[in-house]
Amino acid sequence: MPADFDFVATIQGLATTDLNLSLPAVQKPAEPAALQTSDQPLTQAFYDRALQDFVTGNKTLIADQGTSFFGLASQKLASGAKFFGQPLWGSIGQP
C-alpha cells in the first residue's frame, strides 16, 4: 500500500460527510407536437421521431450502429417497447 494513502482517515472523512443533498426537481420535457406531413426535405431527426411514434408497446426496435443507433437511442418509446442496438463497432481482427 502506498505510504501517501491513509485509508482509515479516508473512511473517517466519508463517515462524517453530510450526504443530504438538496437538488432541484427534474422537469419532464414537454411532449413535442405530432408529426405533420410536409414538402420539406426528409431529415434524420424527422425519421427518428417518426419511428418513435410508430413503435407501440410490446414491440422491439433494433438499430444498426452509427446514425441509426445514436438518433434512435434518445427517443422515448411507448411503455413495453424495447430498443436494441450496437453503439460502436468492434473487431478482434484477423491473423
DSSP file (Angstrom, degrees, kcal/mol; ACC not computed):
  #  RESIDUE AA STRUCTURE BP1 BP2  ACC     N-H-->O    O-->H-N    N-H-->O    O-->H-N    TCO  KAPPA ALPHA  PHI   PSI    X-CA   Y-CA   Z-CA
    1    1 A M              0   0    0      0, 0.0     4,-0.0     0, 0.0     0, 0.0   0.000 360.0 360.0 360.0 132.2    0.0    0.0    0.0
    2    2 A P    >   -     0   0    0      0, 0.0     3,-1.2     0, 0.0     0, 0.0  -0.307 360.0-130.5 -61.2 144.5    1.5    3.4   -0.9
    3    3 A A  T 3  S+     0   0    0      1,-0.2     0, 0.0     3,-0.1     0, 0.0   0.733 102.7  61.9 -68.9 -23.1    2.6    5.4    2.1
    4    4 A D  T 3  S+     0   0    0      1,-0.0     2,-0.6     2,-0.0    -1,-0.2   0.392  87.3  84.0 -87.8   5.7    0.7    8.6    1.0
    5    5 A F    <   -     0   0    0     -3,-1.2     2,-0.9     4,-0.0    -1,-0.0  -0.933  57.7-169.0-112.3 116.4   -2.7    6.9    1.1
    6    6 A D     >  -     0   0    0     -2,-0.6     4,-2.0     1,-0.2     5,-0.1  -0.821   5.5-179.5-106.1  93.7   -4.4    6.9    4.5
    7    7 A F  H  > S+     0   0    0     -2,-0.9     4,-2.5     1,-0.2     5,-0.2   0.881  80.2  52.9 -61.7 -41.7   -7.4    4.5    4.2
    8    8 A V  H  > S+     0   0    0      1,-0.2     4,-2.5     2,-0.2    -1,-0.2   0.932 110.3  47.2 -61.9 -46.8   -8.5    5.0    7.8
    9    9 A A  H  > S+     0   0    0      1,-0.2     4,-2.4     2,-0.2    -1,-0.2   0.875 111.2  52.6 -63.3 -37.0   -8.6    8.8    7.5
   10   10 A T  H  X S+     0   0    0     -4,-2.0     4,-2.3     2,-0.2    -2,-0.2   0.939 110.9  45.6 -63.5 -47.5  -10.5    8.5    4.2
   11   11 A I  H  X S+     0   0    0     -4,-2.5     4,-2.4     2,-0.2    -2,-0.2   0.904 113.1  50.6 -63.0 -42.0  -13.2    6.2    5.7
   12   12 A Q  H  X S+     0   0    0     -4,-2.5     4,-1.2     1,-0.2    -1,-0.2   0.899 110.3  50.2 -63.6 -39.9  -13.5    8.5    8.8
   13   13 A G  H  < S+     0   0    0     -4,-2.4     3,-0.3     1,-0.2     4,-0.3   0.909 112.0  46.9 -63.8 -42.2  -13.8   11.5    6.5
   14   14 A L  H >< S+     0   0    0     -4,-2.3     3,-1.1     1,-0.2    -2,-0.2   0.873 107.3  58.0 -66.1 -36.7  -16.6    9.8    4.5
   15   15 A A  H 3< S+     0   0    0     -4,-2.4    -1,-0.2     1,-0.3    -2,-0.2   0.785 111.2  41.9 -65.8 -26.7  -18.3    8.7    7.6
   16   16 A T  T 3< S+     0   0    0     -4,-1.2     2,-0.4    -3,-0.3    -1,-0.3   0.341  88.6 113.3-102.4   6.4  -18.7   12.3    8.8
   17   17 A T    <   -     0   0    0     -3,-1.1     2,-0.8    -4,-0.3    -3,-0.0  -0.644  68.0-129.8 -81.5 131.3  -19.6   13.7    5.4
   18   18 A D        +     0   0    0     -2,-0.4    -2,-0.1     1,-0.1    -1,-0.1  -0.721  28.7 176.2 -81.8 110.0  -23.2   15.1    5.1
   19   19 A L        +     0   0    0     -2,-0.8     2,-1.8     2,-0.1    -1,-0.1   0.232  40.2 119.0 -99.3  12.6  -24.6   13.5    2.0
   20   20 A N        -     0   0    0      2,-0.0     2,-0.3     0, 0.0    -2,-0.1  -0.606  47.1-178.5 -80.5  87.3  -28.1   15.0    2.5
   21   21 A L        -     0   0    0     -2,-1.8     2,-0.7     1,-0.0    -2,-0.1  -0.660  24.2-146.8 -92.1 142.5  -28.1   17.0   -0.8
   22   22 A S        -     0   0    0     -2,-0.3    -2,-0.0     0, 0.0    -1,-0.0  -0.921  25.3-178.2-108.4 107.5  -31.0   19.2   -1.8
   23   23 A L        -     0   0    0     -2,-0.7     3,-0.1     1,-0.1     2,-0.0  -0.774  31.3-101.8-106.6 149.9  -31.2   19.0   -5.6
   24   24 A P        -     0   0    0      0, 0.0    -1,-0.1     0, 0.0     2,-0.0  -0.335  47.7 -94.3 -66.5 151.6  -33.7   20.9   -7.8
   25   25 A A        -     0   0    0      1,-0.1     2,-0.5    -2,-0.0     0, 0.0  -0.357  37.5-119.2 -64.9 144.8  -36.7   19.0   -9.1
   26   26 A V        -     0   0    0     -3,-0.1     2,-0.5    -2,-0.0    -1,-0.1  -0.761  25.3-142.7 -87.9 127.1  -36.2   17.5  -12.6
   27   27 A Q        -     0   0    0     -2,-0.5     3,-0.0     1,-0.0    -1,-0.0  -0.770  13.5-124.0 -93.8 131.9  -38.8   18.8  -15.0
   28   28 A K        -     0   0    0     -2,-0.5     3,-0.1     1,-0.1    -1,-0.0  -0.565  34.6-112.3 -71.0 130.4  -40.2   16.4  -17.6
   29   29 A P        -     0   0    0      0, 0.0    -1,-0.1     0, 0.0     2,-0.0  -0.312  37.4 -98.0 -63.0 148.0  -39.6   17.9  -21.1
   30   30 A A        -     0   0    0      1,-0.1    -3,-0.0    -3,-0.0     0, 0.0  -0.371  41.5-105.2 -64.0 143.4  -42.8   19.0  -23.0
   31   31 A E        -     0   0    0     -3,-0.1    -1,-0.1     1,-0.1     3,-0.1  -0.537  39.1-118.0 -69.6 131.9  -44.1   16.4  -25.4
   32   32 A P        -     0   0    0      0, 0.0     3,-0.1     0, 0.0    -1,-0.1  -0.339  35.7 -93.4 -69.1 154.8  -43.3   17.5  -29.0
   33   33 A A        -     0   0    0      1,-0.1     3,-0.1    -2,-0.0     0, 0.0  -0.246  53.0 -85.2 -63.0 155.1  -46.2   18.2  -31.3
   34   34 A A        -     0   0    0      1,-0.1    -1,-0.1    -3,-0.1     2,-0.1  -0.275  52.9 -97.2 -60.7 147.3  -47.4   15.4  -33.5
   35   35 A L        -     0   0    0     14,-0.1     2,-0.4    -3,-0.1    -1,-0.1  -0.418  40.4-159.6 -67.9 140.9  -45.5   14.9  -36.8
   36   36 A Q        -     0   0    0     -2,-0.1     2,-0.1    -3,-0.1    -1,-0.0  -0.949  20.1-112.8-122.3 142.7  -47.1   16.5  -39.8
   37   37 A T        +     0   0    0     -2,-0.4     2,-0.3     2,-0.1     0, 0.0  -0.435  47.0 159.5 -69.3 149.0  -46.6   15.7  -43.4
   38   38 A S        -     0   0    0      2,-0.2    -1,-0.0    -2,-0.1     0, 0.0  -0.943  53.2-110.2-157.4 175.4  -44.9   18.5  -45.4
   39   39 A D  S    S+     0   0    0     -2,-0.3     3,-0.1     2,-0.0    -2,-0.1   0.205  77.0 120.1 -98.9  14.8  -42.9   19.1  -48.6
   40   40 A Q  S    S-     0   0    0      1,-0.1    -2,-0.2     3,-0.0     3,-0.1  -0.406  77.9 -85.7 -74.2 155.1  -39.7   19.8  -46.6
   41   41 A P        -     0   0    0      0, 0.0     2,-0.3     0, 0.0    -1,-0.1  -0.300  48.8-104.8 -59.1 145.1  -36.7   17.6  -47.1
   42   42 A L        -     0   0    0     -3,-0.1     2,-0.3     4,-0.1     3,-0.0  -0.570  43.5-167.0 -72.4 130.1  -36.6   14.4  -45.1
   43   43 A T     >  -     0   0    0     -2,-0.3     4,-2.1     1,-0.1     5,-0.1  -0.763  33.8-115.9-116.5 164.0  -34.1   14.7  -42.2
   44   44 A Q  H  > S+     0   0    0     -2,-0.3     4,-2.8     1,-0.2     5,-0.2   0.891 116.7  55.3 -63.9 -38.9  -32.7   12.2  -39.8
   45   45 A A  H  > S+     0   0    0      1,-0.2     4,-2.2     2,-0.2    -1,-0.2   0.898 108.2  48.0 -62.4 -40.7  -34.4   13.9  -36.9
   46   46 A F  H  > S+     0   0    0      2,-0.2     4,-2.6     1,-0.2    -1,-0.2   0.924 112.0  50.0 -64.9 -43.6  -37.8   13.5  -38.6
   47   47 A Y  H  X S+     0   0    0     -4,-2.1     4,-2.2     2,-0.2    -2,-0.2   0.925 111.1  48.5 -60.1 -46.9  -37.1    9.9  -39.3
   48   48 A D  H  X S+     0   0    0     -4,-2.8     4,-2.0     1,-0.2    -1,-0.2   0.916 113.7  46.8 -60.8 -44.2  -36.1    9.2  -35.7
   49   49 A R  H  X S+     0   0    0     -4,-2.2     4,-2.1     2,-0.2    -1,-0.2   0.877 109.4  54.2 -66.7 -38.5  -39.2   10.9  -34.4
   50   50 A A  H  X S+     0   0    0     -4,-2.6     4,-1.7     1,-0.2    -1,-0.2   0.902 109.3  48.2 -63.5 -40.5  -41.4    9.1  -36.9
   51   51 A L  H  X S+     0   0    0     -4,-2.2     4,-2.3     2,-0.2    -1,-0.2   0.881 107.5  56.2 -67.0 -37.0  -40.0    5.7  -35.7
   52   52 A Q  H  < S+     0   0    0     -4,-2.0    26,-0.3     1,-0.2    -2,-0.2   0.932 112.2  42.0 -57.4 -45.7  -40.6    6.8  -32.1
   53   53 A D  H  < S+     0   0    0     -4,-2.1    -1,-0.2     1,-0.2    -2,-0.2   0.793 114.0  53.2 -72.3 -28.1  -44.3    7.4  -32.9
   54   54 A F  H  < S+     0   0    0     -4,-1.7     2,-0.7    -5,-0.2    -2,-0.2   0.853  89.7  81.9 -76.6 -36.8  -44.6    4.2  -35.0
   55   55 A V     <  -     0   0    0     -4,-2.3    23,-0.8    -5,-0.1     2,-0.1  -0.609  65.8-172.1 -79.2 111.4  -43.2    1.8  -32.3
   56   56 A T    >   -     0   0    0     -2,-0.7     3,-0.9     1,-0.2    -2,-0.1  -0.396  37.3 -57.8 -94.9 176.1  -46.1    0.9  -30.0
   57   57 A G  T 3  S+     0   0    0      1,-0.2    23,-0.2    -2,-0.1    -1,-0.2  -0.095 119.4  22.0 -55.4 151.2  -45.9   -1.1  -26.8
   58   58 A N  T 3  S+     0   0    0      1,-0.2     2,-0.3    20,-0.2    -1,-0.2   0.708  97.8 116.2  61.9  24.3  -44.6   -4.7  -26.8
   59   59 A K    <   -     0   0    0     -3,-0.9    23,-2.6    19,-0.1     2,-0.4  -0.816  58.3-135.2-113.8 160.3  -42.7   -4.1  -30.0
   60   60 A T  E     -a   82   0A   0     -2,-0.3     2,-0.5    21,-0.2    23,-0.2  -0.969   9.6-160.0-121.1 131.4  -38.9   -4.2  -30.4
   61   61 A L  E     -a   83   0A   0     21,-2.9    23,-2.6    -2,-0.4     2,-0.5  -0.946   7.8-168.3-109.8 124.4  -36.9   -1.7  -32.3
   62   62 A I  E     -a   84   0A   0     -2,-0.5     2,-0.4    21,-0.2    23,-0.2  -0.963   5.8-166.2-116.4 126.4  -33.4   -2.8  -33.5
   63   63 A A  E     -a   85   0A   0     21,-2.6    23,-0.8    -2,-0.5     3,-0.1  -0.898  17.0-127.1-116.2 141.6  -31.0   -0.2  -34.8
   64   64 A D      > -     0   0    0     -2,-0.4     5,-1.0    21,-0.2    -1,-0.0  -0.311  45.2 -83.5 -72.8 165.3  -27.8   -0.6  -36.7
   65   65 A Q  T > 5S+     0   0    0      3,-0.2     3,-0.5     4,-0.1     2,-0.3  -0.207  94.0  25.3 -67.8 162.9  -24.7    1.1  -35.4
   66   66 A G  T 3>5S+     0   0    0     21,-0.5     4,-2.5    20,-0.3     5,-0.3  -0.659 123.8   2.6  90.8-138.5  -23.9    4.7  -36.2
   67   67 A T  H 3>5S+     0   0    0     -2,-0.3     4,-2.4     1,-0.2     5,-0.3   0.874 131.1  52.4 -56.6 -43.6  -26.5    7.3  -37.1
   68   68 A S  H <>5S+     0   0    0     -3,-0.5     4,-2.1     2,-0.2     5,-0.2   0.936 112.6  44.6 -60.5 -46.9  -29.5    4.9  -36.6
   69   69 A F  H  ><S+     0   0    0     -5,-1.0     4,-2.5     1,-0.2    -2,-0.2   0.965 116.6  43.3 -62.4 -52.8  -28.3    3.9  -33.1
   70   70 A F  H  < S+     0   0    0     -4,-2.5     4,-0.5     1,-0.2    -1,-0.2   0.835 116.7  46.9 -68.6 -32.4  -27.5    7.3  -31.8
   71   71 A G  H  < S+     0   0    0     -4,-2.4     3,-0.3    -5,-0.3    -1,-0.2   0.891 118.9  39.5 -73.1 -39.3  -30.6    9.0  -33.3
   72   72 A L  H >< S+     0   0    0     -4,-2.1     3,-1.6    -5,-0.3    -2,-0.2   0.760 101.2  70.9 -83.6 -25.2  -33.0    6.3  -32.0
   73   73 A A  T 3< S+     0   0    0     -4,-2.5    -1,-0.2     1,-0.3    -2,-0.1   0.766  98.7  51.3 -63.7 -24.1  -31.4    5.7  -28.6
   74   74 A S  T 3  S+     0   0    0     -4,-0.5    -1,-0.3    -3,-0.3     2,-0.2   0.460  87.7 105.9 -92.8  -0.6  -32.6    9.2  -27.4
   75   75 A Q  S <  S-     0   0    0     -3,-1.6     2,-0.7    -4,-0.1   -26,-0.0  -0.539  72.6-124.5 -81.6 146.2  -36.2    8.6  -28.5
   76   76 A K        -     0   0    0     -2,-0.2     2,-0.2     0, 0.0    -2,-0.1  -0.804  31.8-158.4 -90.7 113.8  -38.9    8.0  -25.9
   77   77 A L        -     0   0    0     -2,-0.7     3,-0.1     1,-0.1   -21,-0.1  -0.519  25.7 -88.9 -92.5 161.0  -40.6    4.7  -26.8
   78   78 A A    >   -     0   0    0    -23,-0.8     3,-2.2   -26,-0.3   -20,-0.2  -0.246  59.1 -80.7 -62.2 153.3  -44.0    3.6  -25.7
   79   79 A S  T 3  S+     0   0    0      1,-0.3    -1,-0.1   -22,-0.1   -21,-0.1  -0.339 120.0  21.8 -56.8 131.3  -44.3    1.6  -22.4
   80   80 A G  T 3  S+     0   0    0      1,-0.4    -1,-0.3   -23,-0.2     2,-0.1   0.178  93.7 123.9  93.7 -16.7  -43.4   -2.0  -23.0
   81   81 A A    <   -     0   0    0     -3,-2.2    -1,-0.4   -23,-0.2     2,-0.3  -0.449  48.5-148.0 -75.8 151.7  -41.4   -1.3  -26.2
   82   82 A K  E     -a   60   0A   0    -23,-2.6   -21,-2.9    -2,-0.1     2,-0.4  -0.896   6.7-157.3-122.4 151.8  -37.8   -2.5  -26.3
   83   83 A F  E     +a   61   0A   0     -2,-0.3     2,-0.4   -23,-0.2   -21,-0.2  -0.996  11.0 178.6-130.7 130.0  -34.7   -1.0  -28.1
   84   84 A F  E     +a   62   0A   0    -23,-2.6   -21,-2.6    -2,-0.4     2,-0.3  -0.985  14.5 143.2-128.9 141.6  -31.6   -2.9  -29.0
   85   85 A G  E     -a   63   0A   0     -2,-0.4   -21,-0.2   -23,-0.2   -20,-0.1  -0.975  46.2-119.6-168.6 160.9  -28.5   -1.5  -30.8
   86   86 A Q        -     0   0    0    -23,-0.8   -20,-0.3    -2,-0.3   -17,-0.2  -0.929  22.6-167.8-108.8 108.9  -24.8   -1.7  -31.1
   87   87 A P        +     0   0    0      0, 0.0   -21,-0.5     0, 0.0     2,-0.4   0.824  69.4  26.7 -70.7 -30.7  -23.4    1.7  -30.3
   88   88 A L  S    S-     0   0    0    -23,-0.1     2,-0.4     2,-0.0   -23,-0.0  -0.967  76.0-122.4-134.1 148.0  -19.8    1.0  -31.5
   89   89 A W        -     0   0    0     -2,-0.4     2,-0.3    -3,-0.0     0, 0.0  -0.728  33.2-177.9 -86.6 135.3  -18.2   -1.3  -34.0
   90   90 A G        -     0   0    0     -2,-0.4     2,-0.4     3,-0.0     3,-0.0  -0.969   6.9-171.0-132.9 150.8  -15.6   -3.6  -32.5
   91   91 A S        -     0   0    0     -2,-0.3     3,-0.1     1,-0.1    -2,-0.0  -1.000  25.4-153.9-142.8 141.2  -13.3   -6.2  -34.1
   92   92 A I        -     0   0    0     -2,-0.4    -1,-0.1     1,-0.2     0, 0.0   0.535  51.5-134.5 -87.6  -6.5  -11.0   -8.8  -32.8
   93   93 A G        -     0   0    0      2,-0.0    -1,-0.2    -3,-0.0    -3,-0.0  -0.066  13.9 -87.7  81.8 175.1   -9.0   -8.6  -36.1
   94   94 A Q              0   0    0     -3,-0.1    -1,-0.0     1,-0.0    -3,-0.0  -0.969 360.0 360.0-126.0 140.5   -7.7  -11.3  -38.3
   95   95 A P              0   0    0      0, 0.0    -1,-0.0     0, 0.0    -2,-0.0   0.510 360.0 360.0 -69.6 360.0   -4.3  -13.0  -38.0
